[in-house]
Amino acid sequence: MAHLPFVSVHAVISPASVSGSPALSKCLSSSSSLGSIDAGGVEPITGEKRKLPEALTLEDAKRIRVMGDIPMELVNEVMMTITDPAAMLGPETNLLTPNAARDETARLEERRGIIEFHVIGNSLSQKSNKKILMWLVGLQNVFSHQLPRMPKEYITRLVFDPKHKTLALIKDGRVIGGICFRMFPTQGFTEIVFCAVTSNEQVKGYGTHLMNHLKEYHIKHNILYFLTYADEYAIGYFKKQGFSKDIKVPKSRYLGYIKDYEGATLMECELNPRIPYTELSHIIKRQKEIIKKLIERKQSQIRKVYPGLTCFKEGVRQIPVESIPGIRETGWKPSNKDKGKEVKDPDVLYNMLKNLLAQIKTHPDAWPFMEPVKKSEAPDYYEIIRFPIDLKTMTERLKNRYYVTKKLFIADLQRIITNCREYNPPDSEYCKCANTLEKFFYFKLKDGGLIEK
């Protein structure tokens, strides 16, 4: 992670109404240990953990897969082969890989109890807690030392202001960093005032891990946008944390509430409630290892040596390409020049898909799939269905030019049917609609020349 010698920021975080779609909850996890303490002596409240999935069951493995999916049984088999300690992540890891994630050191230290994260704040209504007050003093010292442009009186006033909270990074019982912020629930945003890590503890991923913990803390409070005023020294850091100068939060939401700094740059970061930020780099690395192993498997198949062709010595002048031994194992498929060919003109493809989607939406059996499933009607739907999709979402994706190929469009159509069959009994009215609609849109796909007849 880049050095954070002088970081002065403001941030706005805005809540978004989310329908609670934990589609990734079965395959992603978080080990957040954020607590909430105030100087009145309230004990730390350990945050709920988003647990890693256990081994996939046979029922999971048998679920219907959509075109392009990698079978879960194959993924599980590949994961069993990843045994190199240098390539593994977890409490047992002793060595970091050459291209380890920025926050990997910090994450491992947290798992081993070397560092802790606590949300703390001052209180004027409850009895003072000596440990919390000492931590607040430590935070004031870290911010003052790392942010020399900020008046010490100003830093002290905000750190000890009961309306402000600070995510404190504790190591060996002392403060080594933190992020000071103020939440405005009625306005739907949070202002981040200071962000700093003490100079002798930088380049260890603490800044990234701090921000990841802050993201998860706000996701739990249903706050999903950060706006920040960052000075010239902090812009690079915030870009690495997913911040952008593209501001989506309306100005009327934060104007007059956050403190503006002369010469600072306004930046924004949108949080995704389906992402466990403190474990994201771990998950991505594991996915890379799985893909690497799958590629190695495919390569080993391709490297297989087949006997040479002897038919030409016998006078044969020509043979079909598909009859060459091993050709299909490389992934080669016969092409059809007339049907199933990819449409290269994006406008032509858009109009074809728009017309097809309109026909599907007007089909009498399309009514169950017109809009996203409401959690109030099916409370466990998003726990069972990992990748929800519906015709309304497909319409939005089409407008946004998401479907750059016909395969993406067909995959989403098939996903609607697959999700329905996965969640509902085979003899249900919904599955009957799905069966009829599937036959209809495949007929239309063939009729329009988007797939082979």
N, C-alpha and C positions, 0 to 999 in steps of 0.2 A: 504494500500500500504506500502511497505517496506520503511524504512528510506532512505534518499538520502544524507547522511552526506558529502560524497566526491564522486562526479561523474565527471569523465573526459572521454570524448568520441570523436570519429571521426565517421562520417557516410557517406556512399555513397548511393545515390539514383539514380536509372537509369530509364529512361522512357521506357515504353513498348508500342508497337503499339496495341491498343485495338480497336476492331471493334464496340465499343459503344454498349454493350449489357446490357441495364438497366433492366434486367429481374427482379430485386428485387425492382425496383423503386416504384412499386405500394404498396409494403408491408413494406418497410423499409424507414427510414427517418433520417435526420440530422438537427440539429439546430445550425450549426456552425455560429459564428458571427465574424470570423476572418476579420480583416481589414488590410490594407496595408498603412503604413505611412513612410515617410522619414523626415529627419531633415530639409528638404527644405520647409516644411510647407504644404505638400500635405495632404488633409483631409483624414480621414479613409474611406476605401472602404469596405462596408459591403458585405460579401460573400453571394452568392445565397444559399438559403436554399432548401434542398431536402425535400419536404413536406410530411407529413403523409397522408395516403389515407383517403378520406372521406368514409362514409358507403358504402359498396359494393352495386352495383345496382342489380336489378332483372336480368338484362342481364348477369352480372358476375356470379350470382348464377346458372343460367341455362346452363352455359358453360359445355361442355362435360368433364367429369373427367376421369383421367387415373386410372388404377387399383392401389389401395392403398391410393388414395387421400382421405382426410377428406373433406366432403362437406362444402363449404364456409358458407352456411346458418346455419349449425350446429356450426361452429366456431363463427359466429356472435352472435348466440343465447347464446353460452357459455360465450362470452366476456361480454354480458349484465349482467351476474350473478356475475362478479368479481367486487364487490362493497366494499370490505374490504379496508379501507384507508391504513392499514399497508401493504397491498399487491399491492396497486396501485402505479404508478409512474406518476409524472407530477407536474406542478406548485402548485397544491393544496395539495401535500404531505407535511405533517408536521413531521412525524416520520419515521425513517429508520428501515427497517426490520433487524432482528439479523444477517442475512447472506446477507446484501446488498453488491452490487458491490463496488470495490475499488473507482471508480470515481463517485459514486452516490452523495456524498456530494458536490463535485466540480460542478457537472452538475446542481444540484438544485440551488447552489449559483449563477451560471452564469445566470440561468433563472430569478432569482430574482434581478439581477443587482448588486450583491455583488462583483463579480469578473468580469474582462474583459480580453480578449485576443487580442493582436495587434501585427502585424508584422511590425517592425520598423527598421530603419537603418540610418546611418550618410550620409551626402551629402556634397561634396566639391564644387558643381556647383550651388547650390541653397541657398537662404537665410536660416540661421539657425532657427529652430523651438525650442523655449525654453523648451516647455513641453517634446518634444522628446529627447532633449539633457539631460534633468533631468532624464528621464527614462533610457537612456543609462548609465548615471552615476550610477543610482541605480542598473542596471544590472551588471556593473563592480564591484560594492561593494558586491553584492550577490555572484557572481562567485568567487571573491577573498576570501571571507569569507568561502565559502563552499568547495573551491578547494585549500587548503593551499599548495599543492604540486606544483601548477602552479605559475610561477613568475607573480607578479602583472603587470609588464610592458608588458608581453606577452598578458595577458588577456585584458588590456586596448587597446593595439594596434589592436587586432582582433575585439573587440566590437565596436570600433570607425572606423574601416576600412570600407570605402564605399562599398567594394565588399562583405562584410558580412551583413547578416540580423539576426535579433533576434526576436523570438516569445516571446513576453513579457507577463507575468501574472501580472495583475494590480489589487490591492485590496485597496479600500479607497484612490485611487489616487497615491499609491506608488507601486513600483515594489517589488514583493515577490518571483519571480522566472522567469525562462526563458530558452530557448534553442537557442544558437547561431549557425548559419550555413552559408555556402557559396554554392551557386548554380553554377554549371558548365554546362550550357545548351548544349554547343557544344560537351562536353564529355559524356553527358547523366547521370550525377550524381550530388549529393549534398553532401557536407561535413558538418557534424555536429561537431562543435568544443567544445562547453560547454553545459552542462545540469545540472541545479541545482534549488532547492527550498530552501528558507531560513529556517533555523532549527526550528524556532518556528511556522512554518506553514506546517510542514510535517505531515504525517499520516492522511491526509484529502482527499487523492485522487488527489491532484493537479498535481503530477508528471505524473500520468496516463492520466489525462485529457489534460495536455500539449502535451503529445506525440500523443494523438488521434487527437487533433487539427492540429498538425504538419502533420500527415498523410493525413488528409483531404485537407490541404493546398497544399500538393504536388500532390495529386490525381487531383486537379483542374488544376495543371500545367503539368499533364500527366507524372509524375515522380513516379515510382512504386517500387523502390528498395532502401532499406537502408543498408549501410555497416557501421559498427561502430567499432572503437577501444575503448574498454571499460576496465577500470582498475578493480582491484579485488573487489572494493566496488560497482561497477556499473553493474557487470555481472548479478546479481540476478534481478535487476530492469529491465534490457533489456530483460531477458528471459520472464518476466511477460508481456512485451509489444510485444511479438511475435518474438523476435530476436533469431537467431540460429547461431551455429558455422559452419553450412553447407553453404558455399559460392558459389553462382551461378554466380555472376557477374564476367566476365573475368578479370584477373589481369591486362591485358593491358589497361583496361578501366580507372583504377584509379591509377595505379602505377605512381609516380612522381607528382601527383596532391594533394593527401591527405597527411596530416602530420602524420608520424608514431611515436608512443610513445613506448619507451622501457618498456617491461613488460606488455604491454596492449594486450588484446585479440580481434582479428578481429571477428565481428559478423554481421549477415545480417538479414534483415526483408523484406519480399516481401509483397507489399500492394495489396489489392484486390479492384479495383475501384467500385465494386458492393456493398461494405460494408460501411455503414455510421458509421465510428468508434466512433464518439462522442455520438452516441445513441445506440451502439451495445448492451451494457449490459442491457439497458432498454428493447430492443427488445427481447433479450434472456429470460429475466425475465418474460415478458408478455407471451412468448411462453410456458414457464414452467407452468405458471398459467393456460393457456388454456388446456395443456396436463393433468394437475392435475384435472381440472374440468371434462374433458372427462373420466378420470379414475374413478372419483367418480361416474359419471353417470353410467358407466358400472358396477361398483361394486354394486350400488343400484339395478340394474337389476338382478345381480347374487344373491343378498341377498333375492330376492323375494321367498317366501315360496309357494311351489306347494303341492297339495294334494299327499298323499302317494299312492303307487301302490297297488291296491286291486286284480289285475288279478291273482296273485299267489295263493290267497285263493280260487280262483275258479278253480284251477287245472292246470293253464297254467304253463308250465315248462320253457319256454324261450320266450323272446321278443326282437325285434331289439333295439339296443342302441338308435337309433334316435327317437324311440317312447316314450322315457322317458321324461315327462314334464319338460321343462326348460333346457334341455341339449343343444339345439341349441343356446339358449340365452347366454350361457357361451362362445360361440365362437367355440364350437366343430363342426368339419366337418367330414363326413365319409371319410376314407382313401381308396385309390386304390393301392394295393400292387404292381401291375404290371405296370400301366401307370401313368404318372404324378409324379412319385417318384423322389425326389431330387437326383441328381448325386453327390455322396460324393467324388469321386476321382477328384481333381481339374484339372489334366491333361486330363482326359476323357471329363470333362465338357468343357474345353478350346477347344479341338479338335472338339467337337460337334458344339459348337457355332461358331467356325471359319469356318467350312464347311457350316453351315447354312447362315452365314452372306455373304459368298462368293456367294452363290446362289442368295441371295436377291439382291446383288449389280449388278449382271449380268442380272437381270430381265429387260425387255424392258421398264417397267413403273417406274423404280427406279431413272431415271435421275433427277427429280426435288429435290430429297432428298440426293444427293450424297455429297454435301458440305454445310457449313453454309450459311444461307441467307445473301446476301450482303446488307448492309444498303443503299448503293447507288441505289439499285434496289427496295428496299422496306423500305423507310425511317422510317415508323412507326411500322415496324415489331416487334422490341424489346420492344416497349411500350405496345403492345398487347399480345405478347407471353412471358409469365413469365419464362418458362423453355425450351429454344431452344435446339434442338438436331438434329443430322443428321447422315448419314451413315459413313462419314469420322470421326466424333467424336466417334462414336461407335467402329470403327476399332481401333482408338487410345486407347480407354478404354479397349478393348479386349486385345491389346498388353500389356497394363499395369496391366493386371489381375484384372481389376475392377469388372468384373462380377463373383463374388464368388458364386452366385446362379443363377439359370435360371430365377427367378422372376425379378432380376435386368435387365437382358437382354430383357425379354419380355416387361417389363415396358417401356424401352427406345424405343423399336420398336413401341409400341402402342402410345407413346408420339409423335413420328414423324407423325403418322396418325392424332392424335387429334389436334396437332398444325396446320396442313394443313387445316383441316376442320374448325378450329376456325378462321383462318385468311382469307381464300379464300371462294368465293361464292360456293354453293353446285354444281352448273352446270359448274364450271370452269374446265379447262383441268387438273389442279393440283389435284382437288378433285377426278376426275375420275381416275387419276393415283393412288391416295391414296387408293381408294376403291379396285382397282384391286390388288395392292401390298399387302393390308391387307389380302385379301382372300388367296393370294399365301403364305404369310409367316405363316398364321395360319394352312394352309394345311401342310406345311413343319414341323411346330412344332408338330402337331399331328402325322405325318408320322414318325418323329424321336423319338416319345415317350416322348417329353418334356411336353406335356399337354394331358389331357384325350380326347379321341375321342367322 
